[in-house]
Amino acid sequence: MEKYKNYTIKNINEEVTLYGWVAKVRNLGGLIFIDLRNRVGIMQVVVRPENEYYQLASELRNEYVIKVFGKIVERESKNPHLATGEIEVDVQKLELINTSKEIPFIISDDTTALEDTRLKYRYLDLRREVLKNNFVLRNAITFATRKFLNNLDFLEVETPILCKSTPEGARDYLVPSRVNKGKFYALPQSPQLFKQLLMVSGFERYYQIAKCFRDEDLRADRQPEFTQIDVEMSFVNEDDVMDIGERLVASIFKEVKGIDIKLPLRRMTYDEAMEKYGSDKPDLRFDMTIKDITECLKKTNFTIFQNVLANDGIINAIVVKNAASNYSRKDLDKLTDYVKTYKASGLAYIKYQEEVTGSIVKVLSEQELDDIRTKLEVEMNDLVLIISGERKIVKTSLGALRCKLGKELGLIDKDDYQLLWVVDFPSFEWSEEEGRFLACHHPFTAPKDSDVDKLLTDKAHCYSKAYDIVINGYEAGGGSIRIHDEKIQETMFKALELTNEDIEEKFGFFVEALKYGCPPHGGFALGLDRLTMLLAKTENIRDVIAFPKTASATDLMCASPSRVVKEQLDELGLTIDIND
């Protein structure tokens, strides 16, 4: 019996046995039609009045589990929206395997049930065709991944889930040890140190479909536990790693979706991405790049702009083509409120119509308005949106506004896939909270050869051998060449202001390994959840994870996290002091 066979009109007169759930029952003039649903899809089965199982069929309800034996026949009334819409099964035998209580929501792709309800009854939600197809897709991606990497002599190696806490980035999830009371394991944020140690071990080419954990605030495309396609290799440079990475992604797109990705992928430096798109993960499916108009206003009499320029700030703009007449003052106020969430002080605008109008037109000269028009190549009915201030805030807020407008104005072709590498990331980023430079990626990322001498003297202008692969405005993955030289690693730790005690406590075993003939190496990781999300064309990562958490990191189905009994805490040597 072929449980997962897709039957079509070519299978007419074949006798089949089917198992599944009752999706719908209809009694039409004596004939009972049952939509039987299983992993393959929907098959209509028909029970006639003279059939000995007619009474049983009339008693069936939604989500009952049944077994059907019968013959495939051609349907009189065909359904072009179903893969099996030309056929049905004329029932000869019907067996009720199990009943179901009344379900809390209708199981259909266009369900209106609240997400919290669907997550509480996730095992029912997963019966929906649209979600099932996401996991068929996810399985195809992992299969294509293993096929591609195995053919290139990569070895799949599992690394530990219980490991050492090395809090230099996101928060670790901690696991108390019963045997070693007072001590903790950490769940890995990535297999970073272990995969590098595999290179020290001489494995040369490793990969893993790896489970990772980060205790951080959640959003639509982030979960506390996630899966990545983790790859590392020895004796390589940046070009070697990116070549393997983009070929893997292209292979996945071709095998899974039949989409041809043109290689090599475009490369864009981090600085260029921030300059033009205000993001290190630019969405290239539409234009509307950020333009610098600081020079156009360097002699302005407008006090706000004067103050910005006096404090080495910048004045940037985006042009929303042919949109001036579409945005009211109220609409623009909403956009102003939006950019303020990115710490922008405000949003100025100019409408270039038959008459030039806008929030700052009266404080700008005719020459300044003409210079802006020329610089931005403005046409009739264009809307210019302007933000001024500190460079990072200006770029980030305009970049976010650009993406918001791209979606709202329908500028994005959802069938389009635009991929690129963003390269040459900074080695460090300044943390206002900690008052020091932190590693932009992680402490083991190799600096550019030309910037090694800047690690201690010019951190703000030190760049690394790091690269991210970006798909449609999402960071789909990334990696770097790692530091394999013990002295450079020591300098990096010093640049991050780690004491000898910090280094020994957090990374002592790894630093020791670098002393035993560590080869040059590098790698990358692709976010399996995010890649599946992109190929499934959903914006909610929970749609591609079987049992996901909510935005507050809770599992509504299992009711976790939950309290544990005192005896368990005693075994671990722990006491909990929480006010209810």
N, C-alpha and C positions, 0 to 999 in steps of 0.2 A: 504494500500500500504506500502510495506517494503522498504523504501528509501535506507537503508544501508545494505541490504541483499547481501551476496556473492553468486551469482548464479554459478552453476556448471552443468556438464553433467547430473546430477540427476534431473535437472529442465526442461528437454526436454519437449516441447509442452505446457509449462506454458505460459500464457499471462501476460505480465508485462508492467508497465509504468515506464520509466526512465527519469530522468532529468540530465542535465550536460552541459559541454562545448565541443565543437568540437575540438578534438586534432589533427585530420588529416582527409582529404577527398581524396579518390582515386576513379577514374573512370576507371574501367577495363572491356573493351568490352561491355559497356552498363550498367553493374552492378555498382552501386555507393556504395562504402564501407566507412562508417564513424566510426572513433574511437571516441566514446563518453566517456569523462572523468568526473568522479565525485569523491567524497571522498572515495568511495569504491575501485576505480581503473578504468581500461579501459574495455569497452564492445564494441565489433564490432557490428555495425548494418548495414544491407544491404537494399538498395532500388532498386527494379527491374524496368525496363523500362516501364512496363505497369502500375506501381503504380501511382495513381493520384497526389502523392506528389513528383514525380520524378524531376520535374522542380525546385521545392523549394530545394530539396536535392542538385541539381547541382549548386545552387547559394550560398550554405553554404561556409563559410570561417573559418579559424582557430579562435577559442575562441568565436564564436557565441554561444549563450545559446539556447538550444533546449529542447523540450519535445518529447519523443518517446513512442508510444504504439505499441506493436507487440508480436510475439510469439517466444519463445526460440527454436532454431533448432540447429542441430549438424553441425559444420563447415566441409566443404570438405577439406580445407587446414588448418590443425591445427597448433597452435603456442605454443610450449612447454614452452616458456618464459613468457607467460601470465597466470595468475590464471584462466582467462576465455577463455583460448586459444582453448578449445574444442567446444565452442558454439558461437553463434551469435544471434542477434535478427532480425527476418524478419519483416520489418516495415509495419504496417497497417495504422498508423497515425503519422504525423510529424508536429510539431508546432515550428515555430521560435519565441522564447520569447524575444531575444534581440541580437543586432549586436555588433560587436567590431571593433574599429579602428585597423589599422595595429600595431602589437605588436613590441616593441623595441628589443626583443630577443626571440629566439626559446625556448619554454617551454619544456625542457627535462632534465633528470637527468644528462646527460653529457654535459650540456650547456657550451659554451666557453665564455659566456658574462662576462665582468668584474664585480667584486663584487660591485663596486660603482654603476654600472648601475642596478644591481639586487636589491640593497638596496633602490635605488631611486624608483623603481617600485616593492616594496616588496610584494604588494598584488598579483602581477603576479608571482613573484619568489615562493611564498608559494603554488602555484598550482602544483609545481613539486612534483612528487611522493616521492622522497627521503626526502624532507623537511616535507611533510605531515606526513610521517611515524614517523619522530622525535617527532611530537606533539601528535600522537597517543601513542607513548612510554612515553612521559612526563605525559600524562593524566593517563596512567596505573601506573606510579610510585606514583603519588599523591593519586590515589585510593588505592593502596596497603598500602601506609603509613597510611592513615586514618583508614583503616580496621585493621591494626596491632595495632595501638595505642589506638583506641577506644575499642578494645577487652581487653586492659590492663587498662581500666578505666581512661585514660587520657582525659582531657577536652580541646576542641579546643577553644581558647580565642583570640580575636583580641586585639592588643595593638595599641596605637596612631601612626599615621604617622607624625603629627605635634607635635614636642616635644622640649625639651630644648637642646641647644648646649652644648656638653661636649667634647671639642676638646682635646682628650688625645689619639691620634693615627692618623688615616687618617683624611683628611679634611672633615668637614661637608658641606653638601649643605644647604644653608640658605634660609629662606622664610620670607620676610618682612611682618610685621603686619600692616594692614591698620587701625585697631581700636586702636592699641597701637603703635603709630608712634615712630620710632627710635628703636623699639625692633624687635627681630627676633625669629622665630621658626627655628628648624633644622629638616631635614629629618633624620630618624634614621639609623645609621650605622648597628645597630642590635637592637632587642628588649631587650637588656641585662638588663637594670635597671628595666624595667617593668615586665619581667618574674621573676626576683628576688623578686619584690614587691608582685607578685602573690603568691609566696611561703610564704612571711610574712603574706599574707592575708589568708593562710590556704587552698589554692587550692590543694596543694600536688602534683598533676600531671597535667601538662599543655603541650600543643603543639600548633603550629601555622605554617601554610604555609605563611611565613612572607616576605614582601617586604623590602629590605634594600638598602641603598644608601651610596656610598663613592666617594668623589671627589678626585680620584687618577689617576695616569697614567695608561693607558689601555694596554692590550696585548691580545693574541689570546684566553686566557681562563679567561678574566676578563672584566666586564662591569660596568658602573657607577651605574646602578640599577640592582639588582640581587635578587634572591629568595632563601630563605633557609628554610629547615625543622627544626623548632626550638623546642627544648624539654627541660623541666626543671622538677625536682622532689625533694621532701623533704625527709629527714631522710635516706639519701643514702651515700655511700662512692664511691670511684673511681671504684671499681669492679662492684658495682650495676649499675652505669651509663654505663660503657663500655659493660656490659652484655646486657642491653636493646638496646644500640646503634648497636652492631654487630648483634643482632637478628633481628633488624629492617632492616638492610642492607641485611642480608641473605634472609629475607622474600621478599624484593623487587626483588633481583636477581632471586629468585625461581619463584615468581608469574609473573614477567614481561618477563624474558628471559629463564626460565626453567633451570637456572644454580644453581647447588648445591654448596654452600659455606661451607667449613668445619669449624666448630666452636669447641672450642674457637679460635679466631684469634691469630696469633703470636703477641707477644709484644716485642718491641725493645726500649731501652732507647734512649733519644735524643743524649747522648754522643756516644753511639755505632753507631747510624745512621750517625753522622757526621764523626766519626773515619773511618768507613768502606765504606761509600757511599758519603761523602761530602755534604749531604743534609738531612734536617729533613723530607723529603718526598721521601725516597729511592724507586727506581724502582727495584723490586726483580725478574723481569721476565728474567734477565740474570745475569751472574756472574760479573767478572771483578771488584773485590773489590779493594779499595785503601790500599796499604801496606806501612808501615813505614820502610824506609831503613836508617834512621838517624844513627843507631848504626854501620851499615856497612861502614859508611864514617866518623866516628868520628875522625879518625886520618889522614884524607885526606890532600893532599898538594894543592888541587884545591882551589884557592883564593876565588872564589865566594861561594863555600860551606863552607869554613872556616869562612867567614864573617857572613853567615847565622847562623852557630852554635854559633859563638861568641855573637850573638844577640838573643839567645834562640829560634831560628827558627827551623824548621823541614825540612826533605827531604823525600818526599813521591813519590810513583810510582804506575802506573797501568800497567798490562801486557795485551797486545793485542795478543791473541793466534794466531799463524800461520799466521802472517800478515806482517812480516818484509819485505818480497819480494814485497808486494803490495803497499808500501808507498815510493814514491820518495822524494827527497829533497824538491821539490816544494809542495808536499802534506803536508809534515811536517811543512813547513813554514806557510801554511794556518792554521794548527792546532795551531801553535805558536801565530799567530795573534788572533785566537779565544780565547785562554786562557788569552791573555792580556786584553780582554774586561772584565775579572773578576779580573783585577789588578795583575795578575801573572807577574813577571818580565821576564819570558821566559819559554821555554820548551826544556829540554834536552832529548836526546833519545839514546838508545843502541839497535842495531840489533844483535841478537844472531843467526848467521848462521855459515857456515863452518869457516868463519872468523868473529870475533867480530868487528863490526864497529859502528860508531855513532858520535854524536857531541861532546861527552866528553870522548871518549875512550882513546885519547892520554894523557889526564890529570889524568887518574885513573890508579892505579897499577893493576897488574894481580890478586893480592889477593883481591882487592876491587871488581873487575869485577866478580871473582868467588864467593865472599860473596853475592853479589847482585843476582847472578844466583841461589845460594842455597836458599837464603831467599825468593825469589819470585817463586821458583820451575819452573824456566825457561826451556823451551824445544826448540828444533831446530826450527828456523824460527820465534821465538817469538819477538815481538817488545815491548820494555820497554820505557815508557814515564814518565819523571821525572820532578817534580816541587819542588822548594825549596823556603823558605821564612817564613813569619809570618803564624802562624798556621791556622787561619781562611781563609786567602787567598788561601793557599795551598789546604786545604780541599775543599773549594767551587769551585775553578777552576778545580781541578781534577774531582770533582763530576759532574760538567757540561760537561767536556770533555768525561767522561765515558758515559753519556747519549747520547751525540752527536754520539759517535762511535757505541753505541748499535743500534741506528737507521740506521746509514749509512752502517753498516756491516750486517744488516739483522739478528741481534741476538735476536730480539724481536718477539715472537709469538703473533700476534694481537688478537688471539682468547683466549689467556690466561689472567686470572685475578688473580693478586696477591695482597692480602689485608693484612694489619697489623695495629696495633696500635703503634704509637710512643709516649712514655710516659716520665714522669719526665723531663719536659722542665725547663730551667732556669726561675727563677722569673723575672730576669732583663736582659736587654741588653744595652750595652754602646752606646750612641749616640755621635759620633764625632761632629756632627752639633750643638747639644745643650750642649755638654760638661757635660753630666750627665747620670745616669742610667734611662732608661725608662722601663715601664712594658712590659715584653715580650709578654704577651697576653693582659690583661687589669687589672686595679688596684683592681679588686674584686676577682682575682684568689688566692685561698688559698695556702700558702706555705706548703711544707712538714712539718709535726709536728716536725721533728728533726731539721728543719732549721728556725723555728720561731725566734730564738735568733740571727740569722745571718742577719735579715732584715736591721739592721742599721750598723752592724759591718763587714759583709763579703758578700756584694751583689753579687760579681762575682761567688760565690760558693753556692748561695741560689737556691734551686730547688722547683718546685711547683707541685701541684696536677692537672696538666694539661695533656691533651692527644689529639692526632690527629689521625683520621682514614685516612690511605693512601691507594689509589688504583692505581696501575700501575704508580707510580711516581707523582701522583697528590694528593694534600691535598683535600680529599673529604669532610672533616668535622672535627670538633673538639670541645673541651669543657673543663670544669674544675669543680672541687669542689670549691664553692664560700666561701668567708670569711663571716661567720655569727656572729662572735664575734666583738663587737664594738671596743674593745681595740686593737685587731689585725688589724682591718681595719684602725684605727687611726695610728698605727705604719707603716702600708704599705704606707699611704699617706705621712708620714714623710720621709720614705725611698725614695719616689719619689720627695722629696723636694717641696711639695705643701704647701703653706702657709695656715693659717686658713681662710684667705679671699678667696683663690683659692677653698678650700674645700667647703666652704659655698656657693660660687657662682655657682660652677659646680655640687656639689653633696649634697647640704644641705638637701634637702627633703629625699634623700636616707639614709644618715647618721642618720637622725632623726628616720627613720623607723626601723633601726637596734636596737633601744632602746626599742622596744615593742615586745619582745619575738620572735626573728627571729629564725626559725628552721635551723638546718644544711641542706644544699641543694646543688645541682649541676645539671649540664645538658650538653647538646651538641647541635650542629647544623650541619646539612648536607647541602652542597650546592646543591640545586635541579638542577640548570643549569649545574653544573659540573658533577653531577651524571648522568644526562641525556646524556651529552656529551660523557661520558665514555661508557655508555651502547649502545649509537648510533654509537660508533666507529668513531667519528669525532674529529678532533683536533681544531676545530673552534667553540667557544661557541656561536657565532652568529647563527649557524645552529640550535640551540635548543631554541632560544628566538624569539618570533613572530615578534617583531618590534625592533631590536637591534640598538645600536649606532655604529658608526665607531670608529677607533682607536683614533680619535681626539674628541670623545664624542659628535658627531653631528648626527642628524637624517636627512639623505638625503631626505627621503620621505616627511617629514613634514617641512623641512628646519628649524630645530630648533637646538640649541637655536637661538632666533631672537631678534631683537630690539622691544621695546614696545613704544607706543605713549606717549608723554609728559604728557597727562592727567592721565594716569595710574601711572606714577612716582609721579606726584603731589599728588594723592590720598594717596600714601604711604609715602609721605614726603621725597622722595629721589631725589637726583640729580646725574647725571652720568657725569664723566669727563674722556672721552676716546678720544684720538687722532685717527682719522680715518687713 
